[in-house]
Each structure stands twice: as structure tokens, then as C-alpha cells.
Amino acid sequence: MLKHLLIILNAKTPVAHLITYSTRMAQALKAKITILNHLDISMKRVDPLDWHIRKIEAETQLNQFAEQLQELGIETKVSFSETIDPGYLLEYAQ
């Protein structure tokens, strides 16, 4: 049975639905959750100020999501990534 759920967020992830779904799954499986927030920087030109604002917004959203899960008694870990490669995902999946 699953004991650890990996949730990957990006700017387009509908967080409200994700909170409901992941909470139900974690509670049913008695699993802990790791939330990985992917900041897409694949644009050719990245404005440093825009990137910093997007990063702060993502961190705030992720921390609020984690707090909601922790209030429900679900062990939660958070992480941020600017790139997602298979090795990085495998590290978190284990």
C-alpha cells in the first residue's frame, strides 16, 4: 500500500481540488505527502523581478497548502524546483 504521496504543483495546478483529493487519499492510506512546486523558467528571457515575484507567490501557496494538510494530521514535506528532470523526481519518489 502507498505510504508516501508525491504531489507536483505548477502555476496551472488547481490547488483547491488538489487539497481535497490529496487529503482524502492521504487519510485513507495513512500516508505522508511531499509537495514539489515546479517553477517553469523555460522562457527564453526571464525577467528577474517577475521570476522573484512568481517564486514568492509559489512558496506562499505551497506553505499554505502544507499548513492545511498538517492541521489535518498529515505529515507534509515541501520542496521547490526550477527544473524537473527524471533523477530529481526519483529522489523525491523514494
Accessible surface in RSA format (square Angstrom, percent):
REM  Atomic radii and reference values for relative SASA: ProtOr
REM  Chains: A
REM  Algorithm: Lee & Richards
REM  Probe-radius: 1.40
REM  Slices: 20
REM RES _ NUM      All-atoms   Total-Side   Main-Chain    Non-polar    All polar
REM                ABS   REL    ABS   REL    ABS   REL    ABS   REL    ABS   REL
RES MET A   1   181.79  94.1 101.52  67.2  80.27 191.1 102.75  87.4  79.04 104.7
RES LEU A   2   100.98  56.2  96.13  68.8   4.85  12.2  98.92  69.5   2.05   5.5
RES LYS A   3   125.38  61.2 117.12  71.9   8.27  19.7  87.94  79.2  37.44  39.9
RES HIS A   4    58.39  31.9  41.21  28.6  17.18  44.0  35.69  36.8  22.70  26.4
RES LEU A   5    19.39  10.8  17.34  12.4   2.05   5.1  19.39  13.6   0.00   0.0
RES LEU A   6    57.24  31.9  26.28  18.8  30.97  77.8  26.28  18.5  30.97  83.3
RES ILE A   7    17.22   9.8  14.05  10.5   3.16   7.6  17.22  12.4   0.00   0.0
RES ILE A   8    72.10  41.0  49.24  36.7  22.86  55.1  49.24  35.5  22.86  62.0
RES LEU A   9     0.86   0.5   0.61   0.4   0.25   0.6   0.86   0.6   0.00   0.0
RES ASN A  10    63.86  44.0  59.60  57.6   4.27  10.3   8.06  19.4  55.80  53.9
RES ALA A  11    99.75  91.7  54.71  84.4  45.03 102.4  66.48  93.6  33.26  88.1
RES LYS A  12   186.23  90.9 158.11  97.0  28.12  67.0 109.82  98.8  76.41  81.4
RES THR A  13    29.32  20.9  16.20  16.4  13.12  31.3  14.48  19.5  14.83  22.4
RES PRO A  14    83.99  61.2  71.55  65.2  12.44  45.2  83.99  69.3   0.00   0.0
RES VAL A  15    23.87  15.7  19.46  17.6   4.41  10.6  19.46  16.9   4.41  12.0
RES ALA A  16    76.39  70.2  62.34  96.2  14.04  31.9  67.82  95.5   8.56  22.7
RES HIS A  17   136.87  74.8 132.61  92.2   4.26  10.9  82.36  84.9  54.51  63.4
RES LEU A  18    34.71  19.3  31.26  22.4   3.45   8.7  34.04  23.9   0.67   1.8
RES ILE A  19    36.60  20.8  36.60  27.3   0.00   0.0  36.60  26.4   0.00   0.0
RES THR A  20    62.65  44.6  56.56  57.3   6.09  14.5  36.98  49.7  25.67  38.8
RES TYR A  21   139.12  65.0 137.35  78.1   1.77   4.6 103.01  77.4  36.11  44.5
RES SER A  22     3.82   3.2   2.57   3.4   1.25   2.9   3.82   8.1   0.00   0.0
RES THR A  23    13.36   9.5  13.36  13.5   0.00   0.0  13.26  17.8   0.10   0.1
RES ARG A  24   166.19  69.8 160.31  81.7   5.89  14.0  57.63  78.8 108.57  65.8
RES MET A  25    54.17  28.1  50.79  33.6   3.37   8.0  45.21  38.4   8.96  11.9
RES ALA A  26     1.32   1.2   0.00   0.0   1.32   3.0   0.00   0.0   1.32   3.5
RES GLN A  27    88.78  49.6  71.64  52.4  17.14  40.8  34.13  72.6  54.65  41.5
RES ALA A  28    79.92  73.5  45.42  70.1  34.51  78.5  58.01  81.7  21.91  58.0
RES LEU A  29    32.22  17.9  30.33  21.7   1.90   4.8  31.13  21.9   1.09   2.9
RES LYS A  30   171.37  83.6 143.40  88.0  27.97  66.6 107.78  97.0  63.59  67.7
RES ALA A  31     8.36   7.7   0.00   0.0   8.36  19.0   1.45   2.0   6.91  18.3
RES LYS A  32    84.51  41.2  81.56  50.0   2.95   7.0  32.39  29.2  52.12  55.5
RES ILE A  33     1.21   0.7   0.00   0.0   1.21   2.9   0.00   0.0   1.21   3.3
RES THR A  34     2.11   1.5   2.11   2.1   0.00   0.0   0.14   0.2   1.97   3.0
RES ILE A  35     0.00   0.0   0.00   0.0   0.00   0.0   0.00   0.0   0.00   0.0
RES LEU A  36     0.00   0.0   0.00   0.0   0.00   0.0   0.00   0.0   0.00   0.0
RES ASN A  37     3.93   2.7   3.93   3.8   0.00   0.0   0.00   0.0   3.93   3.8
RES HIS A  38    37.16  20.3  35.41  24.6   1.75   4.5  21.47  22.1  15.69  18.3
RES LEU A  39    13.00   7.2  11.95   8.6   1.05   2.6  13.00   9.1   0.00   0.0
RES ASP A  40    65.84  46.1  63.01  62.7   2.83   6.7  19.12  45.0  46.72  46.6
RES ILE A  41    61.97  35.3  50.71  37.8  11.26  27.1  50.71  36.5  11.26  30.5
RES SER A  42    92.45  78.1  56.39  75.3  36.06  83.1  51.08 108.8  41.37  58.0
RES MET A  43    90.91  47.1  73.99  49.0  16.92  40.3  44.81  38.1  46.09  61.1
RES LYS A  44   209.60 102.3 168.48 103.4  41.12  97.9 119.32 107.4  90.28  96.2
RES ARG A  45   219.69  92.2 200.51 102.2  19.18  45.7  76.06 103.9 143.63  87.0
RES VAL A  46    55.42  36.5  31.18  28.2  24.25  58.4  31.93  27.7  23.49  63.7
RES ASP A  47    82.01  57.4  71.01  70.7  11.00  26.0  33.57  79.0  48.44  48.3
RES PRO A  48   103.08  75.1  95.74  87.3   7.34  26.7 100.78  83.2   2.30  14.3
RES LEU A  49   119.54  66.6 114.49  81.9   5.05  12.7 118.18  83.0   1.36   3.7
RES ASP A  50    58.43  40.9  56.26  56.0   2.18   5.1  14.56  34.3  43.88  43.8
RES TRP A  51    57.84  23.2  57.29  27.7   0.55   1.3  56.13  29.9   1.72   2.8
RES HIS A  52    89.76  49.1  89.76  62.4   0.00   0.0  63.29  65.2  26.47  30.8
RES ILE A  53    81.12  46.2  79.87  59.5   1.25   3.0  80.94  58.3   0.18   0.5
RES ARG A  54    63.73  26.8  60.38  30.8   3.35   8.0  33.03  45.1  30.69  18.6
RES LYS A  55    59.95  29.2  59.90  36.8   0.05   0.1  12.64  11.4  47.31  50.4
RES ILE A  56    84.36  48.0  84.26  62.8   0.10   0.2  84.26  60.7   0.10   0.3
RES GLU A  57   107.73  61.9 100.20  75.8   7.54  17.9  44.83  86.7  62.90  51.4
RES ALA A  58    10.88  10.0   6.96  10.7   3.93   8.9  10.52  14.8   0.37   1.0
RES GLU A  59    51.78  29.7  51.78  39.2   0.00   0.0  10.41  20.1  41.37  33.8
RES THR A  60    65.54  46.6  61.18  62.0   4.36  10.4  47.08  63.2  18.46  27.9
RES GLN A  61    65.87  36.8  63.06  46.1   2.81   6.7  23.21  49.4  42.65  32.3
RES LEU A  62     0.00   0.0   0.00   0.0   0.00   0.0   0.00   0.0   0.00   0.0
RES ASN A  63    66.64  46.0  65.63  63.4   1.00   2.4  19.33  46.5  47.31  45.7
RES GLN A  64   102.39  57.3 100.92  73.8   1.47   3.5  31.65  67.4  70.74  53.7
RES PHE A  65     2.16   1.1   0.48   0.3   1.68   4.4   1.55   0.9   0.60   1.7
RES ALA A  66     6.86   6.3   6.86  10.6   0.00   0.0   6.86   9.7   0.00   0.0
RES GLU A  67    98.01  56.3  96.94  73.3   1.08   2.6  28.71  55.5  69.30  56.6
RES GLN A  68    81.58  45.6  79.43  58.1   2.15   5.1  27.91  59.4  53.67  40.7
RES LEU A  69     0.01   0.0   0.01   0.0   0.00   0.0   0.01   0.0   0.00   0.0
RES GLN A  70    92.33  51.6  75.89  55.5  16.44  39.1  25.76  54.8  66.57  50.5
RES GLU A  71   145.72  83.7 107.49  81.3  38.22  91.0  48.10  93.0  97.62  79.7
RES LEU A  72    93.27  51.9  70.15  50.2  23.12  58.1  76.05  53.4  17.23  46.4
RES GLY A  73    70.54  87.0   0.00   N/A  70.54  87.0  36.81 101.0  33.73  75.5
RES ILE A  74     9.93   5.7   5.57   4.1   4.36  10.5   8.91   6.4   1.02   2.8
RES GLU A  75   117.80  67.6 103.60  78.4  14.21  33.8  49.20  95.2  68.61  56.0
RES THR A  76    16.89  12.0   0.00   0.0  16.89  40.3   0.29   0.4  16.60  25.1
RES LYS A  77   119.08  58.1 114.03  70.0   5.06  12.0  73.94  66.6  45.14  48.1
RES VAL A  78    51.19  33.7  33.65  30.5  17.55  42.3  33.65  29.2  17.55  47.6
RES SER A  79    13.80  11.7   8.57  11.4   5.23  12.0   7.46  15.9   6.34   8.9
RES PHE A  80    61.61  30.8  43.06  26.7  18.55  48.3  43.15  26.2  18.46  52.8
RES SER A  81     9.42   8.0   2.33   3.1   7.09  16.3   7.23  15.4   2.19   3.1
RES GLU A  82    70.45  40.4  62.26  47.1   8.19  19.5  18.67  36.1  51.78  42.3
RES THR A  83    86.96  61.8  83.82  85.0   3.13   7.5  60.91  81.8  26.05  39.4
RES ILE A  84    56.58  32.2  28.73  21.4  27.85  67.1  28.73  20.7  27.85  75.6
RES ASP A  85    63.71  44.6  62.47  62.2   1.25   2.9  30.35  71.4  33.37  33.3
RES PRO A  86   104.80  76.4 100.68  91.8   4.12  15.0 104.24  86.1   0.57   3.5
RES GLY A  87    44.52  54.9   0.00   N/A  44.52  54.9  32.72  89.8  11.81  26.4
RES TYR A  88    55.65  26.0  51.07  29.1   4.58  11.9  46.42  34.9   9.23  11.4
RES LEU A  89    49.21  27.4  49.03  35.1   0.18   0.5  49.20  34.6   0.01   0.0
RES LEU A  90   107.04  59.6 106.92  76.5   0.11   0.3 107.03  75.2   0.01   0.0
RES GLU A  91   116.35  66.8  95.46  72.2  20.90  49.8  40.72  78.8  75.63  61.7
RES TYR A  92    34.14  15.9  28.54  16.2   5.60  14.6   8.68   6.5  25.46  31.4
RES ALA A  93    62.45  57.4  33.76  52.1  28.69  65.3  37.23  52.4  25.22  66.8
RES GLN A  94   169.17  94.6 116.17  84.9  53.00 126.2  54.01 115.0 115.16  87.3
END  Absolute sums over single chains surface
CHAIN  1 A     6445.9       5382.5       1063.4       3792.8       2653.1
END  Absolute sums over all chains
TOTAL          6445.9       5382.5       1063.4       3792.8       2653.1
